[in-house]
Amino acid sequence: MGEIDVIAVSGQESLKQFIELPYSLYRGQPHWVPPLRIAVKELLDRKKHPFYRDAEAEFFLASRNGKIVGRIAAIIDRAYNRFHQEEGGFFGFFECYDDAAAATALLGAARQWTTARGAKFMRGPVNPSTNYECGLLVEGFDSDPMVMMTYNPPHYANLIEQAGLHKVKDLYAFLSNANTISLEKIERVAEKALRQTGVRVRPIDMKNFQADAERIWAVYNSAWERNWGYVPMSREEFLLMAKEMKQILKPDLALIGEVDGRMVGFALALPDVNQALKPAGGRLLPTGLIKILYYQRLIKSVRVLLLGVVEEYRASGLAAGFYATLVRNARRLGFGDCEMSWVLEDNVLMNRSLEVMGARRYKTYRLYEWN
């Protein structure tokens, strides 16, 4: 069969091979959504993307008999390690043919690289942190992923486990429909919470988008700091992500909670732009942009990806106020299917709440660790 060769990406040609691998690997796979190549290239730009200002990464390619058969990124996230006071490494952007030797070689190269930089464990996949796409799909292969969620073949779990990694945490995705969710109980809780706290819930102000985004950044780093796997986001990193989301954002699905002008919570649901990206095949030109603009008008699904409240208001029921408003607005805007993701497997309160509201867990993503 030939030996596996693992090399670090250096130069434009090997970077192109790194980017292009999934487009051949997933050819004929009905549920993979090809990301725009230009967006992938920007995320992997270690000189320009703000993530790498507080992190370092190396990209590796595996080949057999001259053919590229796999790829991986090895990552040291200094923001994560500093916040958690840990010495960790991460891996991400993992793609591989059903080739155990290639997968083991790639994961071994990533582990060796992170260990050489002081890491005591290696966790992933994260692309390149939990603030972006993360987790390996292990249940729910029969449907497309929603915006900013991953998809991979079923054999990836075996490849990673055979290489010696073990599960560290599962992340759940729940699915419901905005038109069938029973809001009566939620709205009672929501009305009481908003009345007692004096919180006003409003849409994001698109005319003052940057100012609102800056305030949301502060709430984000406060509201999520106790979550397992949380990684602080720099101002530049957060604002870049906000700028990218602005292109598809619906103001009535990006909600801000305020008390006397102070922001105390935020909720965000995004239209599932994957439904428009899929027909484009990863390219804007010559016809990709036209397809995206056409199919974007037909999107009927949303993903609730953020719902956070600062600590002093967490027990107030304010989250119900956000959720009820999101559902009402989604109905009015004509959206149906609604994914809530991701939710930690041990977040018992959230999991039970979603199930009580009629949502069903339909996808499971897994994070692995090597220590």
Secondary structure as UniProt FT lines:
FT   STRAND          4..8
FT   HELIX           12..25
FT   TURN            26..28
FT   TURN            30..31
FT   HELIX           37..43
FT   TURN            46..48
FT   HELIX           50..54
FT   STRAND          55..64
FT   TURN            65..66
FT   STRAND          67..77
FT   HELIX           78..84
FT   STRAND          88..96
FT   HELIX           100..116
FT   TURN            117..118
FT   STRAND          121..124
FT   STRAND          126..127
FT   TURN            130..131
FT   STRAND          133..134
FT   STRAND          136..139
FT   TURN            141..142
FT   TURN            147..148
FT   HELIX           155..162
FT   TURN            163..164
FT   STRAND          166..177
FT   TURN            178..180
FT   HELIX           184..197
FT   STRAND          200..203
FT   HELIX           206..208
FT   HELIX           209..223
FT   TURN            225..226
FT   TURN            228..229
FT   HELIX           235..246
FT   TURN            247..248
FT   HELIX           251..253
FT   STRAND          254..259
FT   TURN            260..261
FT   STRAND          262..271
FT   HELIX           274..277
FT   HELIX           278..280
FT   TURN            281..282
FT   TURN            285..287
FT   HELIX           288..296
FT   TURN            297..298
FT   STRAND          302..309
FT   HELIX           311..316
FT   HELIX           318..332
FT   TURN            333..334
FT   STRAND          337..344
FT   TURN            345..346
FT   HELIX           348..356
FT   TURN            357..358
FT   STRAND          360..370
//
